[in-house]
Amino acid sequence: MGPYGLSRLVRETGGVYFQTTLTTSAAFSPTGIFNPADVKPFAPDYHFSTPQEYIRDVGRHPLRAAVMRAAELSRKGKVQGTPPLEMRVAPGNYLARLTEMQKPLAESAYAIDEMLAGFTPAVEREYAKETQPRWQVNYDLSLGRLLAMKVRVSEFNIACAQLKQLGAGEVEQKTNHWIFRPSAEQFAGGAASRRMARESERLLKRVVETAPGTPWAVWAQRELSQPLGVEVLHRFDPPPKPAEQRPAPPAAPATPGKKQVQLANDPMKRPPPARPTPPPPPPKLPKL
């Protein structure tokens, strides 16, 4: 199921829709197939005659409106990618490097909070009233993924803030190599982070249970495969030692009363070559 407009055009004209980023015939070979019987219950509603009619219908359903709003906002406020998961620092730069790492985290947190603002408790109560499974599974997947991203961003940001509390002496002597990895046990945000993580897990598991064999289940399972907490492993890499300068060996003292032996093949101690003997003067010839 591709974009709504293209999929509807294909459906009403008897065509075939596929997606590719290549232009050769090899790009059209299937890389994965979903069972049509599993996907059919989640097909879009194609009975609307105009886009305006579709939008008006969405506005009459708070759950659909929240999902649509989050999708629109995701195209405006981009969530940043995964931050570096390994860092080597020095006493003079570790604070600045942690601050630089926190900047994209703050941008991601702002975008996520803006998308989550539409998912109010009133919207959750509309879930049981929703008549189309497609909107229900989109709600579960959208909200579950947003909550998972919020926990990850928050936990990573708190981990960076805790590392800032280290002193320069500790970085110099105890810890200067940090490895960040997902954790199912450690939540620096405490009870709030754990509660949000459990809600995200509940929604994503509901996707897997209610829409097995669909693209929604694939996305949900991918999110569930990675824990939401963050653990920081501390290592210490000793700085390299400066190169040692070896002293020059002392010169051997000359033995008194003995002449130093001069080697014939020593070019530095050979005597200068003798000057060539000048040619004799030309003989004086008698005048005839």
C-alpha positions as CSV (number, residue, x, y, z in Angstrom):
1,M,0.0,0.0,0.0
2,G,1.7,3.1,-1.2
3,P,0.7,6.8,-1.0
4,Y,-3.1,7.2,-0.9
5,G,-3.4,9.0,-4.2
6,L,-1.2,6.7,-6.3
7,S,-2.7,3.5,-4.7
8,R,-6.2,4.7,-5.4
9,L,-5.4,5.6,-9.0
10,V,-3.9,2.1,-9.5
11,R,-6.9,0.4,-7.9
12,E,-9.5,2.3,-10.0
13,T,-7.6,1.8,-13.3
14,G,-6.6,-1.8,-12.9
15,G,-2.9,-1.1,-12.8
16,V,0.0,-2.3,-10.6
17,Y,1.8,-0.1,-8.1
18,F,5.4,-0.7,-7.0
19,Q,8.1,1.5,-5.6
20,T,11.8,1.7,-6.6
21,T,14.7,4.1,-6.6
22,L,16.5,2.5,-9.5
23,T,15.9,2.6,-13.3
24,T,17.1,-0.9,-14.3
25,S,14.8,-3.9,-14.7
26,A,16.6,-5.6,-11.7
27,A,15.0,-3.0,-9.4
28,F,11.5,-4.4,-10.2
29,S,12.2,-7.9,-8.7
30,P,10.3,-8.4,-5.4
31,T,12.4,-8.1,-2.2
32,G,9.6,-9.1,0.2
33,I,5.9,-10.0,-0.1
34,F,3.0,-9.5,2.3
35,N,0.1,-11.9,2.2
36,P,-2.8,-10.0,0.7
37,A,-5.2,-11.7,3.1
38,D,-3.3,-10.2,6.1
39,V,-3.1,-6.7,4.6
40,K,-6.7,-6.4,3.2
41,P,-8.4,-5.6,6.5
42,F,-6.1,-2.5,6.8
43,A,-6.8,-1.1,3.3
44,P,-7.6,2.6,3.1
45,D,-11.1,4.0,2.6
46,Y,-11.3,5.0,-1.1
47,H,-15.0,6.1,-1.2
48,F,-14.2,9.9,-0.8
49,S,-14.8,11.9,-4.0
50,T,-12.5,14.8,-3.1
51,P,-9.5,15.5,-0.9
52,Q,-11.5,18.1,1.0
53,E,-14.2,15.5,1.8
54,Y,-11.5,13.2,3.2
55,I,-10.0,15.9,5.3
56,R,-13.4,16.9,6.7
57,D,-14.0,13.3,7.7
58,V,-10.6,13.1,9.5
59,G,-11.5,16.2,11.4
60,R,-14.6,14.6,12.8
61,H,-12.6,11.8,14.5
62,P,-10.1,13.0,17.2
63,L,-8.0,9.8,16.9
64,R,-7.6,10.2,13.1
65,A,-6.9,13.9,13.5
66,A,-4.1,13.2,16.0
67,V,-2.5,10.6,13.7
68,M,-2.7,12.9,10.7
69,R,-1.3,15.9,12.7
70,A,1.7,13.9,13.8
71,A,2.4,12.7,10.3
72,E,2.3,16.3,9.0
73,L,4.5,17.6,11.8
74,S,7.0,14.8,11.1
75,R,7.7,16.3,7.7
76,K,8.4,19.7,9.2
77,G,10.3,19.1,12.4
78,K,12.9,16.4,11.6
79,V,14.1,14.2,14.4
80,Q,17.9,13.9,14.3
81,G,19.7,10.7,13.8
82,T,21.4,8.4,16.3
83,P,24.1,10.3,18.2
84,P,27.7,8.8,18.4
85,L,27.6,5.8,20.6
86,E,31.3,5.9,21.5
87,M,33.4,8.8,22.6
88,R,37.1,9.4,23.6
89,V,37.7,12.7,25.4
90,A,40.4,14.7,27.2
91,P,40.3,16.9,30.3
92,G,40.3,20.0,28.1
93,N,37.5,19.1,25.7
94,Y,35.0,16.7,27.3
95,L,32.5,19.4,28.4
96,A,32.4,21.0,25.0
97,R,32.0,17.7,23.2
98,L,29.1,16.7,25.5
99,T,27.4,20.0,24.9
100,E,27.7,19.5,21.1
101,M,26.1,16.1,21.5
102,Q,23.2,17.5,23.4
103,K,22.3,20.1,20.8
104,P,20.7,17.7,18.3
105,L,19.1,15.8,21.2
106,A,17.3,19.1,22.2
107,E,16.1,19.6,18.6
108,S,14.7,16.0,18.5
109,A,13.0,16.4,21.9
110,Y,11.2,19.6,20.7
111,A,10.0,17.9,17.5
112,I,8.8,14.8,19.4
113,D,7.0,16.8,22.0
114,E,5.2,18.8,19.3
115,M,3.9,15.6,17.7
116,L,2.9,14.0,21.0
117,A,0.8,17.1,22.0
118,G,-2.1,15.9,19.9
119,F,-2.3,12.5,21.6
120,T,-4.4,13.5,24.6
121,P,-6.2,11.2,27.1
122,A,-9.4,12.0,25.2
123,V,-7.9,10.6,22.0
124,E,-7.1,7.4,23.8
125,R,-10.8,7.0,24.8
126,E,-11.7,7.2,21.1
127,Y,-9.7,4.1,20.3
128,A,-12.6,1.7,21.2
129,K,-15.0,3.8,19.0
130,E,-12.8,3.7,15.9
131,T,-14.4,1.5,13.2
132,Q,-11.5,1.1,10.8
133,P,-8.6,-1.2,11.9
134,R,-6.2,0.9,9.7
135,W,-6.6,4.0,11.9
136,Q,-6.3,1.9,15.1
137,V,-3.1,0.3,14.0
138,N,-1.7,3.7,12.8
139,Y,-2.6,5.2,16.1
140,D,-0.8,2.4,18.1
141,L,2.3,2.5,15.8
142,S,2.6,6.3,15.7
143,L,2.2,6.8,19.4
144,G,4.3,3.8,20.4
145,R,7.2,4.9,18.2
146,L,7.0,8.6,19.4
147,L,7.0,7.5,23.1
148,A,10.0,5.2,22.4
149,M,11.9,8.0,20.7
150,K,11.1,10.4,23.6
151,V,12.5,7.9,26.1
152,R,15.6,7.3,24.1
153,V,16.3,11.0,23.6
154,S,15.7,11.8,27.2
155,E,17.8,9.0,28.6
156,F,20.7,9.9,26.3
157,N,20.5,13.6,27.3
158,I,20.5,12.7,31.0
159,A,23.5,10.4,30.5
160,C,25.4,13.3,28.9
161,A,24.4,15.6,31.8
162,Q,25.7,13.1,34.3
163,L,29.0,12.8,32.5
164,K,29.4,16.6,32.7
165,Q,29.5,16.2,36.5
166,L,32.8,14.5,36.2
167,G,35.8,16.5,37.1
168,A,38.8,17.1,34.8
169,G,40.9,15.1,37.2
170,E,38.7,12.0,36.8
171,V,38.8,12.3,33.0
172,E,42.6,12.6,33.2
173,Q,43.2,9.6,35.5
174,K,40.0,7.3,35.6
175,T,37.6,7.7,32.6
176,N,38.2,9.1,29.2
177,H,36.5,6.5,26.9
178,W,32.7,6.2,27.0
179,I,30.5,3.6,25.3
180,F,26.7,4.2,25.1
181,R,24.5,1.1,24.6
182,P,20.8,0.3,25.0
183,S,19.7,-1.1,28.3
184,A,16.5,-2.7,29.5
185,E,17.3,-2.1,33.2
186,Q,19.0,1.3,33.5
187,F,16.7,4.4,33.2
188,A,18.3,7.6,34.4
189,G,15.0,9.3,34.1
190,G,13.6,7.1,36.9
191,A,9.9,6.3,37.2
192,A,8.7,8.7,34.5
193,S,11.0,7.1,31.9
194,R,10.0,3.6,33.0
195,R,6.3,4.4,32.8
196,M,6.6,5.9,29.3
197,A,8.7,2.9,28.2
198,R,6.0,0.5,29.4
199,E,3.3,2.4,27.5
200,S,5.3,2.4,24.3
201,E,5.9,-1.4,24.7
202,R,2.1,-1.9,25.3
203,L,1.1,0.0,22.1
204,L,3.8,-1.7,19.9
205,K,2.9,-5.2,21.1
206,R,-0.7,-4.4,20.4
207,V,0.3,-3.7,16.8
208,V,2.1,-7.0,16.5
209,E,-0.9,-8.9,18.0
210,T,-3.7,-7.2,16.0
211,A,-1.9,-6.7,12.6
212,P,0.5,-9.7,12.2
213,G,2.1,-10.2,8.8
214,T,1.7,-6.5,7.9
215,P,4.2,-3.6,7.4
216,W,2.9,-2.1,10.7
217,A,3.9,-5.2,12.6
218,V,7.4,-5.1,11.0
219,W,7.9,-1.6,12.2
220,A,6.6,-2.3,15.7
221,Q,8.8,-5.4,16.0
222,R,11.8,-3.4,14.9
223,E,11.2,-0.8,17.7
224,L,10.7,-3.6,20.3
225,S,14.0,-5.2,19.4
226,Q,16.0,-2.4,21.0
227,P,15.7,-1.5,24.8
228,L,14.9,2.1,25.6
229,G,17.3,2.8,28.5
230,V,20.9,3.9,28.1
231,E,23.9,2.5,29.9
232,V,27.3,4.1,29.8
233,L,30.4,1.9,30.0
234,H,33.5,3.7,31.3
235,R,36.9,2.9,30.1
236,F,40.3,4.5,30.5
237,D,42.9,4.7,27.8
238,P,46.3,5.8,29.1
239,P,47.7,8.7,27.1
240,P,50.8,7.7,25.0
241,K,54.1,8.3,26.6
242,P,56.4,11.0,25.1
243,A,59.2,9.7,23.0
244,E,62.4,9.2,25.1
245,Q,65.6,10.8,23.8
246,R,68.6,8.4,24.2
247,P,71.9,10.1,25.3
248,A,74.8,9.9,22.9
249,P,77.4,7.3,23.9
250,P,80.5,8.9,25.5
251,A,83.7,9.0,23.5
252,A,86.4,6.5,24.4
253,P,89.3,8.2,26.2
254,A,92.6,8.1,24.4
255,T,95.3,5.9,26.0
256,P,98.3,8.0,27.1
257,G,101.5,7.1,25.4
258,K,100.0,5.3,22.5
259,K,99.2,6.7,19.1
260,Q,95.7,6.2,17.8
261,V,95.5,3.8,15.0
262,Q,94.2,5.3,11.8
263,L,92.2,3.0,9.5
264,A,93.0,3.0,5.9
265,N,89.4,2.9,4.8
266,D,88.2,5.7,7.1
267,P,87.3,8.5,4.7
268,M,87.0,11.0,7.6
269,K,90.5,10.4,8.8
270,R,92.5,10.0,5.6
271,P,95.3,12.5,5.0
272,P,94.7,15.0,2.2
273,P,96.0,13.9,-1.1
274,A,99.5,15.2,-2.1
275,R,99.7,18.0,-4.6
276,P,100.8,16.9,-8.0
277,T,104.5,17.8,-9.0
278,P,104.4,20.8,-11.4
279,P,105.7,20.0,-14.9
280,P,109.3,21.1,-15.7
281,P,109.8,24.4,-17.6
282,P,110.1,24.1,-21.4
283,P,113.8,23.8,-22.7
284,K,115.5,26.9,-24.1
285,L,116.3,26.3,-27.8
286,P,119.2,28.2,-29.5
287,K,118.4,30.8,-32.0
288,L,119.3,29.8,-35.6
